Amino acid sequence: MYDVAVIGAGIIGTFIARELSRYDLNIVLIEKDTDIGNGTTKANSAIVHAGYDAEPGTLKAKLNFLGNPMFDRVCEELDVPFERIGSLAVATNEEEMKNIQRLYERGLKNGTPDIKILSREEVREKEEGISEEVIGALYAPTAGIVSPFELAVALAENAGDNGVEIKLESKVTNIQRVENGYCISMGEEILEAKYVINCAGVYAGEINEMVATKSFEIYPRRGQYNILDKSAGNIVSHVIFQAPTKLGKGVLVTPTVHGNLLVGPDAEDIDDRENTATTIERIEYIRRVSKKITSKIHFGTTITSFSGLRARPSTGDFIIEESKEAKGFINVGGIESPGLSAAPAIADYTIDILKEIGGGLKKKEGFIASRKPVLRFMELNDGEKAELIKKDGRYGRVICRCENITEGEIVDIINRNAGARTVDAVKRRARPGMGRCQGGFCGPRVMEILARELEKDIKEIVKDSSDSYILTGETKQNKLA
Ligand SMILES: Cc1cc2nc3c(=O)[nH]c(=O)nc-3n(C[C@H](O)[C@H](O)[C@H](O)COP(=O)(O)OP(=O)(O)OC[C@H]3O[C@@H](n4cnc5c(N)ncnc54)[C@H](O)[C@@H]3O)c2cc1C
């Protein structure tokens, strides 16, 4: 019997699993998809919010405030890109300026550090390319940008290094109470755990209802984005939000940690929890509205569009508590924005609940805080590159020409704990396929490497989900030398 089963390997489940692995516990992390972070965690704005937006007194406000400063350390320990570039929420008329003032006051109540209202001129000093219409802004220097899926993968890898068992492609289909805990079914496979932590994102309500009557609902709300190539990455240097209106937070423009430009999201309530399609109408809307921030974006450099589903809770706030009907079963649901920013603090808050209901937890000796650094070949100097190629010739073979990713880097991220198993999993970790050609050149070569390293038939290599096959049969032999 496991001590703790964590259901869902998004940013919340992986953070909890990693932090729990500091303790003397037998832990299993269960995920229905082929990869870590494949739900909402892979498709959001990637912003570590400064914390002025949430209603004071809510868990969202409290955990955003606590979570934001925790990013520097964890991203350094796990070698994940994170930059504190600051944010601007801009206003284009007096009505919006009043909203900016309200945000500022809320930020003061939430304890958001160093926020400041900027005049028209002060905004331009920070952002040259800002629209002429902008008359002022709220500046929050502690806002940052991160790579959410790389962080989730790094947390899972580190949790694995510290003894957490990770089960991918294991959809929880039923949970039953047994003496001293729960019996969790994943189709045919079953396991038992004393405590269960439900981090199932948009499915958290369904998992809760396996053990208790309905106490909350999660409504999916889709947000769509455009991502532009690196030639657009320096159009802005801060995260730039529009002033919130009755219709919501609005579209933002931000650089990404990898030097691209991200524009979005919109907000659309939908019924289907799997519907992450993008639509031409919504993408056009995002492009149109982004002009309020800057007119300098040329959408011809768009490399792709994507969408993510917010897990909007019926309660209006994060739901982080032991189920009233099921002892030892903790719900961590309704983790919509600022869930990523709050994630480190959500993990601590959840573990405190577990400590309380379990009568304390014992720290284990030998916890490994760091993971093996990720070698990014193109960031090395010429001497270091030559040295590395001498040691391992695979670093001399460029597989992705757009992002300059070598075979050595791809092999490394496949062979780690929680390593890549699919073409998209390789893309998210090492970036082949993230460039302009979107995998047109490197895709087949990545498949060959995956097949070789995982000792699989190349026809078994899928794009992302287990049924997203790419090849159906051979036409000719073309093995990587
Ligand atoms: C458009 C958009 C923009 C956002 N922008 C930001 C932002 O800039 N900053 C910020 O702080 N937050 C942002 N958020 C919110 C943030 O993305 C989420 O709070 C966070 O990703 C939630 O993580 P999670 O682990 O709870 O959910 P998920 O990442 O969805 O993880 C849940 C996991 O549970 C798994 N699962 C579900 N059912 C089962 C089952 N039966 N068995 C096994 N596994 C199961 C899923 O496959 C999934 O991997 C945004 C969200 C959206 C949609």
The ligand as an SDF file (V2000), in Angstrom:
LIG
                    3D

 53 58  0  0  0  0  0  0  0  0999 V2000
   -5.7200   30.2190  -20.9090 C   0  0  0  0  0  0  0  0  0  0  0  0
   -5.0620   30.0660  -19.5690 C   0  0  0  0  0  0  0  0  0  0  0  0
   -4.1120   30.9870  -19.1290 C   0  0  0  0  0  0  0  0  0  0  0  0
   -3.5320   30.8560  -17.8780 C   0  0  0  0  0  0  0  0  0  0  0  0
   -2.5170   31.6820  -17.5330 N   0  0  0  0  0  0  0  0  0  0  0  0
   -1.9290   31.5600  -16.3300 C   0  0  0  0  0  0  0  0  0  0  0  0
   -0.8340   32.3770  -15.9720 C   0  0  0  0  0  0  0  0  0  0  0  0
   -0.3020   33.1240  -16.7830 O   0  0  0  0  0  0  0  0  0  0  0  0
   -0.3570   32.2980  -14.7050 N   0  0  0  0  0  0  0  0  0  0  0  0
   -0.9000   31.4570  -13.7880 C   0  0  0  0  0  0  0  0  0  0  0  0
   -0.4750   31.4920  -12.6460 O   0  0  0  0  0  0  0  0  0  0  0  0
   -1.8860   30.6060  -14.1130 N   0  0  0  0  0  0  0  0  0  0  0  0
   -2.3940   30.6320  -15.3730 C   0  0  0  0  0  0  0  0  0  0  0  0
   -3.3730   29.7620  -15.7440 N   0  0  0  0  0  0  0  0  0  0  0  0
   -3.7830   28.7540  -14.7990 C   0  0  0  0  0  0  0  0  0  0  0  0
   -2.7920   27.5780  -14.7520 C   0  0  0  0  0  0  0  0  0  0  0  0
   -2.4670   27.1750  -16.0560 O   0  0  0  0  0  0  0  0  0  0  0  0
   -3.4380   26.4490  -13.9830 C   0  0  0  0  0  0  0  0  0  0  0  0
   -3.7890   26.9360  -12.7160 O   0  0  0  0  0  0  0  0  0  0  0  0
   -2.5320   25.2400  -13.8020 C   0  0  0  0  0  0  0  0  0  0  0  0
   -1.9510   24.8290  -15.0140 O   0  0  0  0  0  0  0  0  0  0  0  0
   -3.3670   24.1110  -13.2270 C   0  0  0  0  0  0  0  0  0  0  0  0
   -2.5780   22.9880  -13.0960 O   0  0  0  0  0  0  0  0  0  0  0  0
   -3.2020   21.6130  -12.6360 P   0  0  0  0  0  0  0  0  0  0  0  0
   -2.0760   20.7330  -12.3370 O   0  0  0  0  0  0  0  0  0  0  0  0
   -4.2340   21.8590  -11.5880 O   0  0  0  0  0  0  0  0  0  0  0  0
   -4.0540   21.1230  -13.8920 O   0  0  0  0  0  0  0  0  0  0  0  0
   -3.5870   20.3170  -15.1810 P   0  0  0  0  0  0  0  0  0  0  0  0
   -2.3390   20.8190  -15.7430 O   0  0  0  0  0  0  0  0  0  0  0  0
   -4.7610   20.2560  -16.0960 O   0  0  0  0  0  0  0  0  0  0  0  0
   -3.2730   18.8760  -14.6030 O   0  0  0  0  0  0  0  0  0  0  0  0
   -4.2650   17.9550  -14.2590 C   0  0  0  0  0  0  0  0  0  0  0  0
   -3.7850   16.5960  -14.6930 C   0  0  0  0  0  0  0  0  0  0  0  0
   -4.6910   15.6070  -14.2150 O   0  0  0  0  0  0  0  0  0  0  0  0
   -4.7550   14.5810  -15.1860 C   0  0  0  0  0  0  0  0  0  0  0  0
   -5.9680   13.8080  -14.9910 N   0  0  0  0  0  0  0  0  0  0  0  0
   -7.2510   14.2290  -15.1550 C   0  0  0  0  0  0  0  0  0  0  0  0
   -8.1060   13.2150  -14.9200 N   0  0  0  0  0  0  0  0  0  0  0  0
   -7.3480   12.1330  -14.5950 C   0  0  0  0  0  0  0  0  0  0  0  0
   -7.6520   10.7910  -14.2730 C   0  0  0  0  0  0  0  0  0  0  0  0
   -8.9170   10.3230  -14.2590 N   0  0  0  0  0  0  0  0  0  0  0  0
   -6.6320    9.9380  -14.0010 N   0  0  0  0  0  0  0  0  0  0  0  0
   -5.3360   10.3710  -14.0400 C   0  0  0  0  0  0  0  0  0  0  0  0
   -4.9960   11.6330  -14.3600 N   0  0  0  0  0  0  0  0  0  0  0  0
   -5.9880   12.5020  -14.6340 C   0  0  0  0  0  0  0  0  0  0  0  0
   -4.7410   15.3680  -16.4930 C   0  0  0  0  0  0  0  0  0  0  0  0
   -4.3930   14.5610  -17.6060 O   0  0  0  0  0  0  0  0  0  0  0  0
   -3.7490   16.4660  -16.2070 C   0  0  0  0  0  0  0  0  0  0  0  0
   -2.4370   16.1460  -16.6350 O   0  0  0  0  0  0  0  0  0  0  0  0
   -3.9410   29.8290  -17.0140 C   0  0  0  0  0  0  0  0  0  0  0  0
   -4.8710   28.8840  -17.4610 C   0  0  0  0  0  0  0  0  0  0  0  0
   -5.3810   28.9820  -18.7420 C   0  0  0  0  0  0  0  0  0  0  0  0
   -6.2870   27.9150  -19.2630 C   0  0  0  0  0  0  0  0  0  0  0  0
  1  2  1  0
  2  3  1  0
  2 52  2  0
  3  4  2  0
  4  5  1  0
  4 50  1  0
  5  6  2  0
  6  7  1  0
  6 13  1  0
  7  8  2  0
  7  9  1  0
  9 10  1  0
 10 11  2  0
 10 12  1  0
 12 13  2  0
 13 14  1  0
 14 15  1  0
 14 50  1  0
 15 16  1  0
 16 17  1  0
 16 18  1  0
 18 19  1  0
 18 20  1  0
 20 21  1  0
 20 22  1  0
 22 23  1  0
 23 24  1  0
 24 25  2  0
 24 26  1  0
 24 27  1  0
 27 28  1  0
 28 29  2  0
 28 30  1  0
 28 31  1  0
 31 32  1  0
 32 33  1  0
 33 34  1  0
 33 48  1  0
 34 35  1  0
 35 36  1  0
 35 46  1  0
 36 37  1  0
 36 45  1  0
 37 38  2  0
 38 39  1  0
 39 40  1  0
 39 45  2  0
 40 41  1  0
 40 42  2  0
 42 43  1  0
 43 44  2  0
 44 45  1  0
 46 47  1  0
 46 48  1  0
 48 49  1  0
 50 51  2  0
 51 52  1  0
 52 53  1  0
M  END
$$$$
